[in-house]
Amino acid sequence: MSEQKLYNIFLNKLEFDPSEYLISSEEQELTEFQKKTIENAASIMKDNIIGEIKAFGGNLKINEEKFKELENKAEEELKNEEYENIKKELKHYTKKLRELIEKTCVAIIPVKEMPWVDLLFRTVPRINFDKKLELLDNTIAYYGEIKCVLSRPIIFGKMKNEKPLFAPIMGTIDLGGYKLDESQKEPKSQNLSYISAIINSFDSIITKNHLAKYHEGYQRHGDPICDFLMNNNELMNTLERITSGIESERIASDIAVYCIAIPQAADKTTLILISDEGKDSNKYSRCFEAFLRFSAECCNVPSQQPDVPTQVAAQQPGAVRTPGGQELKTWSADELAEEAQKRMATKPDMPAWTEEELGKFAAERGTGLPDGMEVWTEDELQDLSRKRQGGLDIPEWKVDDSLKECAKCGYGLRPGWSRCPVCDTPVGAEPEQKPVEVSKEEVAEEPKEELSEEVEQEITEDTKEESLEEIKEEKEDQI
């Protein structure tokens, strides 16, 4: 097993969630790093801020006991022999975690004249493993909920040697096993664990495959929302300037996803999120501009009926739900009977027939003849046939059995005739037998009788004697 897979197994066993270590700024003062980061994120829209910013930062002083439990869990996990090859590097993991928690911060910024009610910002520090552990603290993300619902989730990303593109998520979003609690009352954007799962889904192979499939299998065209957004050149240029995992060299993949829109059908909103992995100070303004343009354009997308809602509500017992998530109304037998009675009471006056009348109608229609059509019997048809022949009653021809036939030509012979008037054959002569013609081939095929050698010798001797006698007789006649 590769070292990277072992490292991922180790992380899954620890089940670390940085949001569990966040403390409100009202409870505990933020660190200098957290203060400066949130100040840079909020300074861009300072003229549009209409209230106090709610800030949260990772804090180990208050959560020291919880973190010690995590350290003990990590030490127990490293005792397994499967980590033998990378145990030395993983011993420093908890030290990197301390730094990661301190560099994690979130801000909820109330704004006016914006597509969202609240604008949210957070840092996304990561511990990368490539032969050794390394903390990357340059990634940031802006996100919020707009008051419109897209028909399906869409993502935006880059592919090496190709232009960036939008692509629909054909199926469900890979949240790495995270399950969203639909019963929560607070906005989904303020669920820090949910947002972390979305950001982690950007590195999922399944998520990247949606981008590759739309690029290769659908030639980057076909989805109405993606086609609409990709026709906006300003939006595309703004999103293209975002620093992805490819430019930051954090990932070795040829595909990087860093933007997503997830419809929340139950809340009638759409969650928008964009992350930037740049190391320069302009990443705040660059990421916010892309986030603002993307949110505004999503509000301008032509309205459509949602194909597959992202969040599916629990189905009521006995209810019927379509594959698209729409719940269909069902009726009991009593309700159907009551509805039938209502319709019978309001039906118009219509003629009714008895069973005998219906049988009579069926018998009349069974002839298959239109009303008023004339019909003839067989005798009437024969009379009509005679009239069409000119009224002549011509009898059918019958052979006269009293006449004899000529034995040669077959002519009818009347009584008293002695010869046939056609071929002059005598009356009562026997019929001639025609000679059977034999072809040459049949003659040739007839087998010849084989003669024995003794018989052949006797024949040759007899022929010789006969020939000598004939010669003597001829000479005597000459004398």
C-alpha positions, 0 to 999 in steps of 0.5 A: 500500500502506498504511503499516501493511502496509509496517510488517508487511512490514518486521518479517517481513523482520527476523524478530526474536525477543526470546527469543533475547536472554534470559539466565538470572539465574544468568548475568547479573544482571537489570535493576531493571525485570525484577527488580521485574516478576518480584517483583510477578508472584510475590508473589501466590502466595508461600505456594505457592512450593516452590522457586527461581524461574528468571528470564530477562531480555533482555540486550544486553551479552552479545548485542551482536554479535547485535543489531548484525547485526540493525541492519545488516539493518534498514539494508539493508532500509530502502534499498528504495524501497517504504519511502520514505514511512515510512523516517524513522519506521523509522530509530528502530525499532532504538532502540525494539528496545533498550528492548523487549529490556530490558523482556522477562523470563520467570519459571518459578515452581514452585508447590504445590496448583495445577493446574499443576506450574510457573507461568510468567509473562512480559512482552509489550512491543510496538512499535506503529506508528500514524503513529509508533513507540511502545513499549507495555510494559504487557502481561503473561501467565500460562501453564502446562500442566494435567494434562488434555486438552481435545478441541479448542483454545478461545479467550476474547475480547470483542466491542464491544457484546456479552458476552465469550464462549468459542469453539472453534477450528474448524481449526488455530491461526494461528501466523504460520508458526511450526512447533513441533518435536515432538521437543523434550523440554522442556515446550511452555510453556517454549518461549519462541518458541512462546509468543510465536507464540501471543500474536501469534496473538491479533491474527490475523484468522483467530483473531478470525474463530473468535470472530465465527463462533461468535457469529454463525453458531452463536449462541454455543452448541453446543460442549460445552466452551464451553457448560460454561465459559460456565455458570460465572458466577464464571469469566465475571465474572473473565475479563470484568475482564481488560483487552483490546486494546480497552480499552487502545486498542492495536487498532482492531478490534472483537474482542479475544482474550486467552485460549486453551487448547491441548490437547497430545495427545502430552504429555497436557496442555493449555496455558493462557494469559491476557494482560492489557494493563492499566496499573494495578498490580492487573493481576497479581492480576487476571490470575492469578485469571482464569488460576487459575479458567480452569485449574481449570474446564478440569480439570472439563470433562466428558471427551471424545474429542479431535476433531482433535488440535492436535499431529499426530505424524509418520505411520509409512510404510504406516500408515493414519491417520483424519481425527481423527488416530487411527492404524489397525493394518494387516496383511500378507497373511501375517499375515491368512493366519495369523489365518485358520488360527487361526480355522479351528482354533478353529471349532465342528463344523458340518455340511458339504454336497457340491456335488451336495447343494447343487444338489439343495437349490437345485432343490427350493427353485426351485419356490417351493412349501412342503413338503407343499402339494397341486398339481393338473393342468389336467385335474383343475381342469376336473373340479373345475369341473364338480362345482362346477356341479352335475355338468351337462355343458352344451355350448357354443352353436354357430350353425346354418348350415342356417337362413336369416335373414329379410332384414328382421329377421334371424330364423332361417327353417326350411325350408318357411316362405314368410313370416317369423313375426315381420315377415311378410316373404316368404322370399327377398325382397331386403333393404331399403335404409335411406334415408340421412338428410341433415341440413339442414347438409349440404344447406346446405353443398352448392354451388349451380351458378352460371348465366351471365347469358344462361341466366338471361335465357332462363329469365325470358323462358320463364317470362313466355311460359308465364304469358301463355299460362296467363292466355289459357287461363283467360279462354277457359274463362270465356267 
